[in-house]
């Protein structure tokens, strides 16, 4: 979305809430009398943030079950959390400062919300923000072009930790001032997002606004249906009909559901995302692969830690690729052209498909988005496990005495806000940039962003207070399952941690392009994997193998 389309988008959101009133059984929508853009009326209640419990008041904007938040809601939230800024910045202190902010526009979230959150900040501080909006599929190419050509044309960037090797490692980022660390309360971060994530060579560069992992989303009505349970048994399948706990069970359920109906609607099982997505689509194969490829006795799973030899063509990854090939005929028509946005927002939340792996957006959208029809029938867990796990050191498949192997995919390590080093020469501009970043990364606004559609999921210990969510209107069973799926993934002893090495998205993009050919029938799973491995080897040599080995080992914690 272009900046000049922002006002039109806001008006569209407001009208959409009226059109979809009552859709998906999400209840009556909030009154729309003050849903327009800007205006003094949005900031006419400064006492609201001090009255009662701020966090409870934040969660009431616009209210769970009252439709998708609008720009008016985003601005209201931004105003309510402004006190933290006021403790460090005087009114009008940044008058005359202009900042350029580059970030994502995915599903009209991310940058769209930041605009609203930062409007009260702009009004108070006097600064002005100009926006660069990128589609998810274009993000890596745009960032890499800026790095390669030395033409960084932004002061603040929304960026994921995997890019820290490319940006912080090249001295392009500004080091975080101590006052920012205090304002955002970094001690509240979940363990896996603390240092070394967000740091480089011992210096801190990142304000976290997200904690990423893939979790498993499923339809509770499908897996509790008595008729399907009978059909499952009658067809001679193993075990009882229920939510799959392993990828082997996911495959069986997906093939079983082909041709079945529930309430007169066609049923489908797992939803794969075979279409390339600017490197980000590789995470979805990764979530199928980690239980096969991440052995509890080995921290590495993408490369051999001592040599950087790719593991993408070992039996574990080839099995995952073959799983996608085998499942696609049982998935919706033309699934080969589905990217991850399609699987989550158009298919699963729209009522198509029974299982999907995704970031936390599915959970936060299920109950609070106009587009969701599955808010009352969505369940959550960590990613499925596997009956066996490949041991890359012995070349054998191991069956663990403890049962199935689970290895949640810590996909992308969450979005953060980074300030570029180009502001360091101007102290006023530097402080303004860091103040904007701190405003977006505050403790209280984080709760709101994880509860409503934003593109972000919980990343702070304080966000896992279930009674707080229940008081806001969330069903206790629903929110308990959702938060536990995130928490249990973050804290899992065998979590598959993403390497923060230079060029990581070049590796992913190479893989994604080759996988698209493989899924389309142009070669076997092994042949496709071998081509990816060969290309990865060339890329490693281009970047510098010894340095990559050093950084890869560091990212694995040893």
Buried (B, 14 or more C-beta within 10 A) or exposed (E): BEEEEBEEBBBBBBEBBEEBBEBBEBBEBBEBEBBBBBEEEBBEEEEBBEEEEBBEBBBBBBBBBBBBBBBBBBBBBBBBBBBBBEEBBEEEBBEEBEBBBBBBBBBBBBBBBBBBBBBBBBBBBBBEBEBBBBBBBEBBBBBBEBBEEEEBEBBBBBBBBBBBBBBBBEEBBBBBBEBBBBBBBBEBBBEBBEEBBBBBEEEBBBBBBBBBBBBBBBBBBBBBBEEBBEBBEEEEBEEEBEBBBBBBBBBBBBBBBBEBEBEEEEBBBBBBBBBBBBBBBBBBBBBBBBBBBBBBEBBBBBBBBEEBBBBBBBBBBBBBBBBBBEBBEBBBEEBBEBBBBBBBBBBBBBBBBBBBBBBBBBBBBBBBBBBBBBBBBBBBBBBBBBBBBBBBEEEEBBEBEEEBBBBBBBBBBBBBBBBBBBBBEEEBBBBBBBBBBBBBBBBBBBBBBBBBBBBBBBBBBBBBEBEBBBBBBBBEEBBBBBBBBBBBBBEBEBBBBBBBBBBBBBBBBBBBBBBBBBBEEEBBBBBBBBBBBBBBBEBBEEBEBEBBBEBBBEBBEE
